[in-house]
Amino acid sequence: AGMAELGEVLLARTRYAQQALSAVPGVSLDDDAVHLREFTVTFADVTAEAVVTALRTKGIEPGVVVGERRLLVCVTELVSQSDIDTLAGALAEVTASDASSSHASHQAAKEQNR
């Protein structure tokens, strides 16, 4: 494939990853710009470090921690749409379990304080 084709594949795949990850509750894109290969996401209820740790135990390398709740995600020509779907699914599990466990412990603390 020529460089132009490769660029189009990378743009499309990066956009797909942005859409897939931002569809996960508690995950938001830091901007709506067109990105080639790299973009950052922010987590509402979980630290980026916790996400990376949890996903690595599943054999998934989600990206690079660039802030307490911010992750740099990189998409290359070797990353398939199904890889992105797997990442989004695993991310949804981690953010949901962390949000519910932090919510549960928050509720328990409120009950204790009564």
C-alpha positions in Angstrom: 0.0 0.0 0.0 1.2 3.5 -0.8 1.7 6.2 1.8 -1.5 8.0 0.9 -3.5 4.7 1.4 -1.7 4.1 4.7 -2.5 7.6 5.9 -6.2 7.1 5.0 -6.3 3.8 6.9 -4.7 5.4 10.0 -7.0 8.4 9.9 -10.1 6.1 9.6 -8.9 3.7 12.3 -7.9 6.5 14.7 -11.4 8.0 14.2 -13.0 4.6 14.8 -11.0 4.2 18.0 -12.1 7.7 19.2 -15.7 6.9 18.6 -15.5 3.4 20.1 -13.7 4.6 23.3 -15.8 7.8 23.8 -19.0 5.6 23.6 -17.9 4.0 26.8 -19.6 5.6 29.9 -17.1 7.5 32.0 -14.6 8.0 29.1 -14.4 11.2 27.1 -12.2 12.5 24.3 -10.1 15.6 25.2 -11.0 17.2 21.9 -12.9 16.5 18.7 -10.0 17.3 16.3 -8.9 14.9 13.6 -6.0 12.9 14.9 -3.5 10.7 13.1 -2.5 7.7 15.3 -2.6 9.3 18.7 -5.3 11.0 20.9 -6.0 11.4 24.6 -9.0 10.3 26.6 -10.0 11.3 30.2 -11.7 9.0 32.7 -14.5 10.4 34.9 -14.4 7.9 37.8 -11.1 6.0 37.6 -7.4 6.8 37.3 -5.5 6.2 34.1 -3.0 4.1 36.1 -5.8 1.8 37.4 -7.1 1.4 33.8 -3.6 0.5 32.5 -3.0 -2.0 35.3 -6.4 -3.7 34.9 -6.2 -4.0 31.1 -2.6 -5.3 31.2 -3.8 -8.2 33.3 -6.1 -9.0 30.4 -3.2 -8.8 27.9 -4.3 -5.5 26.5 -1.9 -2.5 26.2 -4.2 0.5 26.4 -1.8 3.4 26.1 0.4 5.7 28.1 -0.6 7.5 31.3 -0.2 11.2 30.7 -2.2 12.6 33.6 -4.0 11.3 36.7 -7.1 10.5 34.7 -5.7 11.0 31.2 -4.5 8.3 28.8 -2.7 8.7 25.5 -4.0 6.1 23.0 -2.0 5.1 20.0 -3.4 3.5 16.8 -1.1 2.0 14.2 -1.7 0.2 10.9 -1.3 -3.1 12.9 -4.2 -2.3 15.2 -7.4 -3.8 13.7 -11.0 -2.7 14.3 -11.5 -5.8 16.4 -8.5 -4.9 18.5 -10.2 -1.5 19.1 -13.5 -3.2 19.9 -11.7 -5.4 22.4 -10.1 -2.4 24.0 -13.4 -0.5 24.2 -15.1 -3.6 25.7 -12.4 -4.1 28.3 -12.4 -0.4 29.1 -16.2 -0.5 29.7 -15.7 -3.4 32.2 -13.0 -1.6 34.1 -14.8 1.8 34.2 -18.1 0.2 35.2 -16.6 -2.0 37.9 -14.5 0.9 39.3 -17.4 3.3 39.2 -19.8 0.9 41.0 -17.2 -0.1 43.6 -16.3 3.5 44.4 -20.0 4.3 44.5 -20.6 1.4 46.8 -17.8 2.3 49.2 -19.0 5.9 49.1 -22.6 4.7 50.0 -21.2 2.5 52.8 -19.2 5.5 54.2 -22.4 7.6 54.1 -24.3 4.9 56.0 -21.6 4.7 58.6 -21.7 8.4 59.2 -25.4 8.4 60.2 
